[in-house]
């Protein structure tokens, strides 16, 4: 529609059907890309946090399991148990034969041969114990050890012996410790004096199936028995 002003200006054109121009396509694309990036970042952050939480839970459960196994094994190897217990079953079994025996309230020593407790939760795997003897089930090289806590008087002998059927039932001395103490004076001041001492023996030996090991002392009445872990005997295959 054309119109003429009162001042005689040139006519101008008025479009009554005109509308606002649409937004440029580039601005729409940029907005969509920005929203998609924010969503992707949120998903990645959520996934990372979830992984951290799962890993922390896994580490905690693994730590608890290892701590439980360590406490159980420590109790069986060196702990003092004064009440009868059933044979313990390890969740993780040893890879080779192993045995660890300790003193206990149920033990009655012989004059020379020491016995070992059956109620102090002994560790026995692919080896057996019978009347003071540790029985070997598999041939191989073994690390053998024994410790005795005793009262020194005149002298004290500590042996680890091997009995084998291969040599006509021979008894062989594998390890030996001797302790000689000076004779006590007869004076009243030190007539009751005595020294407490420890004897420890260890070594590596080749043993055959059905060989037996036992601990021998010069006099078992000299052995001090305050705690079960002070006297022990064991072996393990290497």
DARAZI-V443922 format. One record per pair of residues at least 6 apart in sequence whose ideal C-beta (glycine too) atoms are under 6 Angstrom apart, sorted by sequence separation. I is the first residue (numbers start at 0). GAP is how many residues later the second one is. If there is no record, write none. Layout:
I&GAP ; I&GAP
This chain:
108&6 ; 149&6 ; 3&7 ; 127&7 ; 106&8 ; 162&8 ; 1&9 ; 106&10 ; 126&10 ; 147&10 ; 160&10 ; 161&10 ; 105&11 ; 125&11 ; 75&12 ; 160&12 ; 161&12 ; 0&13 ; 103&13 ; 105&13 ; 145&14 ; 158&14 ; 159&14 ; 100&15 ; 101&15 ; 103&15 ; 159&15 ; 103&16 ; 143&16 ; 114&17 ; 158&17 ; 101&18 ; 214&18 ; 112&19 ; 157&19 ; 100&21 ; 156&21 ; 176&22 ; 76&23 ; 81&23 ; 99&23 ; 155&23 ; 176&24 ; 98&25 ; 154&25 ; 174&26 ; 97&27 ; 98&28 ; 174&28 ; 96&29 ; 151&29 ; 96&30 ; 93&31 ; 173&31 ; 87&33 ; 83&35 ; 98&35 ; 84&36 ; 80&39 ; 80&40 ; 96&41 ; 157&41 ; 159&41 ; 165&42 ; 150&43 ; 151&43 ; 75&45 ; 150&45 ; 151&45 ; 164&45 ; 76&46 ; 75&47 ; 163&47 ; 148&49 ; 161&49 ; 162&49 ; 147&51 ; 161&51 ; 146&53 ; 160&53 ; 145&55 ; 159&55 ; 160&55 ; 144&57 ; 158&57 ; 157&59 ; 142&61 ; 156&61 ; 155&62 ; 140&63 ; 140&65 ; 141&65 ; 155&66 ; 138&69 ; 145&69 ; 138&70 ; 135&71 ; 150&71 ; 149&72 ; 149&73 ; 150&73 ; 149&74 ; 135&75 ; 147&75 ; 148&75 ; 134&77 ; 132&79 ; 133&79 ; 132&81 ; 148&81 ; 131&82 ; 148&82 ; 147&83 ; 146&85 ; 145&87 ; 144&89 ; 143&91 ; 141&93 ; 142&93 ; 141&95 ; 142&95 ; 139&97 ; 140&97 ; 112&101 ; 113&101 ; 112&103 ; 111&104 ; 119&108 ; 108&111 ; 102&122 ; 103&124 ; 102&125 ; 101&126 ; 101&127 ; 102&128 ; 101&130 ; 100&132 ; 99&134 ; 98&135 ; 98&136 ; 97&138 ; 96&140 ; 95&141 ; 79&147 ; 79&148 ; 79&149 ; 77&151
